[in-house]
Amino acid sequence: MDGSLWLVVAVVLVLAVAGCAAVLLFRVFQARRLLLDAGVPLQSKALFWAAVVYTVSPIDLIPDPVYLDGIGVLLVALRALHAAAAGRGAKVEP
């Protein structure tokens, strides 16, 4: 493969990760209501905030330039937060 093909592949991957990060950021802003809901367990709220701190911290389990592990950890925490809210009867928007 020549250099221009690698450049195109790299740009496509960066755009895909940026798109996933944008969707995830939107879901994080939607989760603000759940963090204020008294029916959601404190453990789920703490897991979410720990994931946010891990995502923005410079320490990574997988050293990569595009925060793949941070996005994954944050996605798992959001799913756990939404599952806990749904189990308690809180209003959850997808």
N, C-alpha and C positions, 0 to 999 in steps of 0.2 A: 504494500500500500504506500501511496505517496503521501507527502506531508499535508496536502490540502484535504484529503479524505479524513485523516486523523483530526484535523481542525474542525471539520464539519461534525464528526462524531462527538468531539469534546463539547462543541457549542450546543448540540442537541441534548446531550446529557446534562449540561449546566442549566439549560432552559427547562428541562423536565424536573430537575431537583428544585429549581426556583418556583415552578408552578406548584409542586407539592408543598413547598414551604409556605407559599401564599395561601393555599387552601387551609393548611394547618393553622396559620396565623389567624385566619378568619374564624376557625373553630375555637381557637383559644379565646378570642374576644366574645364569642357566643357563650363560652363556659363561665363568664364572669357572674352571671345570674346564679348558676349552680353553686358557686363558691360562697355566695351570700345566703343561700337557702339553709335553714336550720335543720331540714330533714336529711340532708346529705351528711354521712358520717365524716368525722374529723380526719380519719385515716385516709379517705379518698381525697380530701382536700389537701392534706399534707403530701400525698403521693404526687398530686398535680404540681404543687409548688416545688417539690424536689426535682421533678422532671424539667421544669422551667429553669431552675438553677443549673442543672446539669447541661441543658442545651446551650446556655450562654457562657458556661465556664470554659476555660481554655484546656481543661483536662478531659481527655477522651479515652474511651475504651478502645476504639478503633481510630487511629490517627488518619484522618482524611480531611481534605480541604473544603468539603461541602456539607459537613454536619449530618451525614447519613445516620449515624448512631443516635445523635441528639434528636433528630426528627422521629426516629423509630421509638425512642423512649417517650417522647412527648405524645406520640400517637397512642401508645399503650396506656399512658396515664389519662388521656382524654377519654378513651374507651372505658376505662375503669370508673372514671368520674360519672360518665353518662349511665353506665350500668348501675352504679350505686344510687343515682338519682331516680332512675326508672324503678328500681326495687323499692324505694321509699315513697313512690307516688308523686315525685316532683315533676313539674312540667319540663320536658326535654324536647328541644327542637333538633332535628337531624342536621 
